[in-house]
């Protein structure tokens, strides 16, 4: 092989390697372009979710594979925790009862609770008062059970009551992942009573809505 042939061969090899590197770069950029919108969408969904969301639920919601969703959730966890070159957030993405949900970090619980309690909220709506009554008399109770009793969607009302500090998350059902709610000491203080035992007694003959309410003609 003469020097010209060797030079041409070396040049061809370099050009081929450069082309491969360029293709890999394009592929990597394409993967990043697909991944970032997916993570943003998952973050938006988790921001408004009232219950832990399983990977299958999340994958279906964003039309992605289970593997893509699992990887994106892991990156969100790292992002929120400040492990991806970002600032550690005041909230975290936590796995609970087989699902994922965003929570305020424990070190900020007192500050957030004080902020909520010291607000000067407007009066509760009739829907909020009815939902609060159901929770007070039936606690601990899940959001779905409250909705069944009232025969309406109560998602926004429950968020309002949580925000006012009148109810709290009592526990999460280990089988269903449903959060059960109960009332707080703040409600007792606002009602001027010392315990739930002082709530007005409901007549055993009064329909408590356990099987739903029938509409009046």
C-alpha positions as CSV (number, residue, x, y, z in Angstrom):
1,X,0.0,0.0,0.0
2,X,1.5,3.4,-1.1
3,X,1.4,6.5,1.0
4,X,-1.5,8.0,-1.0
5,X,-3.6,4.9,-0.5
6,X,-2.9,4.8,3.2
7,X,-3.7,8.5,3.6
8,X,-7.0,8.0,1.7
9,X,-7.9,5.0,3.9
10,X,-7.2,6.9,7.1
11,X,-9.2,9.9,5.9
12,X,-12.1,7.6,5.1
13,X,-12.0,6.0,8.5
14,X,-11.9,9.4,10.2
15,X,-14.9,10.6,8.1
16,X,-16.8,7.4,8.9
17,X,-16.2,7.9,12.6
18,X,-17.2,11.5,12.5
19,X,-20.4,10.5,10.7
20,X,-21.2,7.9,13.3
21,X,-20.5,10.4,16.1
22,X,-22.8,12.9,14.5
23,X,-25.5,10.3,14.1
24,X,-25.2,9.3,17.8
25,X,-25.4,13.0,18.8
26,X,-28.6,13.4,16.7
27,X,-30.1,10.3,18.3
28,X,-29.2,11.5,21.8
29,X,-30.7,14.9,21.1
30,X,-33.8,13.2,19.8
31,X,-34.1,11.1,22.9
32,X,-33.7,14.2,25.1
33,X,-36.3,16.0,23.1
34,X,-38.8,13.2,23.7
35,X,-37.8,12.7,27.3
36,X,-38.1,16.3,28.5
37,X,-41.8,16.8,27.5
38,X,-42.7,13.5,29.1
39,X,-41.1,14.4,32.4
40,X,-42.8,17.8,32.4
41,X,-46.1,16.2,31.7
42,X,-45.6,13.7,34.5
43,X,-44.6,16.5,36.9
44,X,-47.8,18.4,36.0
45,X,-50.0,15.4,36.6
46,X,-48.3,14.6,39.9
47,X,-48.7,18.2,41.1
48,X,-52.5,17.9,41.0
49,X,-52.9,14.3,42.0
50,X,-54.8,13.8,45.3
51,X,-53.9,10.1,45.5
52,X,-50.7,8.1,44.8
53,X,-50.4,7.3,41.1
54,X,-49.1,3.9,40.0
55,X,-46.7,3.6,37.1
56,X,-49.3,2.0,34.9
57,X,-51.7,4.8,35.6
58,X,-49.0,7.4,34.8
59,X,-47.9,5.5,31.6
60,X,-51.5,5.4,30.3
61,X,-52.0,9.1,31.1
62,X,-48.9,10.2,29.1
63,X,-49.1,7.5,26.4
64,X,-45.7,6.2,27.2
65,X,-44.2,2.7,27.9
66,X,-43.8,1.5,31.4
67,X,-40.0,1.6,31.1
68,X,-40.1,5.2,29.9
69,X,-42.4,6.2,32.7
70,X,-40.3,4.4,35.3
71,X,-37.1,6.1,34.1
72,X,-38.8,9.5,33.9
73,X,-40.2,9.2,37.5
74,X,-36.7,8.3,38.7
75,X,-35.2,11.4,37.0
76,X,-37.9,13.5,38.6
77,X,-37.1,12.1,42.1
78,X,-33.4,13.0,41.5
79,X,-34.3,16.4,40.2
80,X,-36.5,17.3,43.2
81,X,-33.8,15.9,45.5
82,X,-31.2,18.1,43.9
83,X,-29.2,15.2,42.7
84,X,-29.3,16.2,39.0
85,X,-27.3,19.4,39.3
86,X,-30.5,21.2,40.4
87,X,-31.5,23.0,43.6
88,X,-33.2,20.7,46.2
89,X,-36.9,21.5,46.1
90,X,-39.2,22.1,49.1
91,X,-41.3,19.1,48.1
92,X,-40.4,15.5,47.2
93,X,-41.8,12.8,45.0
94,X,-42.4,9.9,47.3
95,X,-43.5,6.3,46.6
96,X,-46.5,5.4,48.8
97,X,-48.8,2.4,48.7
98,X,-47.5,1.3,45.3
99,X,-47.9,4.7,43.8
100,X,-46.2,8.1,43.5
101,X,-47.3,11.4,45.0
102,X,-45.7,14.8,45.6
103,X,-45.4,15.8,49.3
104,X,-44.1,18.8,51.2
105,X,-40.8,17.8,52.8
106,X,-41.1,17.0,56.5
107,X,-38.8,19.8,57.5
108,X,-41.3,22.3,56.1
109,X,-44.4,20.8,57.6
110,X,-44.7,23.3,60.5
111,X,-44.0,26.3,58.4
112,X,-46.6,25.3,55.8
113,X,-49.2,24.4,58.5
114,X,-48.7,27.8,60.2
115,X,-49.0,29.6,56.9
116,X,-52.3,27.9,56.1
117,X,-53.8,28.4,59.6
118,X,-52.9,32.1,59.7
119,X,-54.6,32.9,56.4
120,X,-57.9,34.7,56.4
121,X,-60.0,32.6,54.2
122,X,-63.5,33.4,52.9
123,X,-66.5,31.5,54.2
124,X,-66.9,27.9,53.2
125,X,-69.3,27.1,50.4
126,X,-72.4,24.9,51.1
127,X,-70.7,22.0,49.3
128,X,-67.6,22.4,51.5
129,X,-69.7,22.5,54.7
130,X,-71.6,19.3,53.6
131,X,-68.3,17.5,52.8
132,X,-66.8,18.6,56.1
133,X,-69.9,17.3,57.9
134,X,-69.6,13.9,56.2
135,X,-65.9,13.6,57.1
136,X,-66.5,14.7,60.7
137,X,-69.2,12.1,61.3
138,X,-67.7,9.3,59.2
139,X,-64.0,9.7,59.8
140,X,-61.6,8.2,58.9
141,X,-63.1,8.1,55.4
142,X,-61.7,8.1,51.9
143,X,-62.4,10.8,49.3
144,X,-64.2,8.2,47.1
145,X,-66.5,7.2,50.0
146,X,-67.3,10.9,50.6
147,X,-68.1,11.3,46.9
148,X,-70.3,8.2,47.1
149,X,-72.3,9.6,50.1
150,X,-72.7,13.1,48.5
151,X,-73.2,11.7,45.0
152,X,-70.9,14.4,43.6
153,X,-67.2,14.8,42.8
154,X,-65.5,16.2,45.9
155,X,-61.9,16.5,44.7
156,X,-61.7,20.3,44.8
157,X,-63.7,20.6,48.0
158,X,-61.3,18.2,49.8
159,X,-58.4,20.2,48.6
160,X,-60.0,23.4,50.0
161,X,-60.6,21.7,53.3
162,X,-57.0,20.5,53.4
163,X,-55.8,24.0,52.5
164,X,-57.9,25.5,55.4
165,X,-56.4,23.0,57.8
166,X,-59.8,21.7,58.8
167,X,-59.1,18.1,57.7
168,X,-55.9,16.1,57.5
169,X,-54.7,12.9,55.9
170,X,-55.2,10.2,58.6
171,X,-53.6,7.2,56.8
172,X,-53.2,5.6,53.4
173,X,-55.0,2.3,52.8
174,X,-52.3,-0.3,52.2
175,X,-54.4,-2.3,49.7
176,X,-56.2,0.4,47.7
177,X,-53.8,3.3,48.1
178,X,-56.7,5.5,49.0
179,X,-56.0,8.3,51.5
180,X,-58.4,8.4,54.5
181,X,-59.2,11.8,56.0
182,X,-60.1,13.0,59.4
183,X,-60.8,16.4,61.1
184,X,-58.2,18.5,62.9
185,X,-58.0,20.3,66.2
186,X,-58.5,23.5,64.3
187,X,-62.0,22.4,63.4
188,X,-62.8,21.7,67.1
189,X,-61.5,25.1,68.0
190,X,-63.6,26.8,65.4
191,X,-66.7,24.8,66.5
192,X,-66.0,25.7,70.1
193,X,-65.9,22.0,71.3
194,X,-63.2,19.9,72.9
195,X,-63.8,16.6,71.2
196,X,-65.8,15.0,68.4
197,X,-68.1,13.4,71.1
198,X,-69.6,16.9,71.5
199,X,-70.9,17.0,67.9
200,X,-74.7,17.0,67.7
201,X,-76.1,13.5,67.7
202,X,-77.6,12.2,64.4
203,X,-80.9,10.4,64.7
204,X,-80.6,6.7,63.9
205,X,-83.7,7.2,61.7
206,X,-82.0,9.9,59.7
207,X,-80.6,8.8,56.3
208,X,-76.8,9.2,56.6
209,X,-76.2,8.7,52.9
210,X,-74.2,5.6,53.3
211,X,-76.0,4.1,50.3
212,X,-76.2,7.4,48.4
213,X,-79.1,9.9,48.4
214,X,-82.2,9.7,46.3
215,X,-83.2,12.8,44.5
216,X,-86.4,14.4,45.8
217,X,-89.2,14.7,43.2
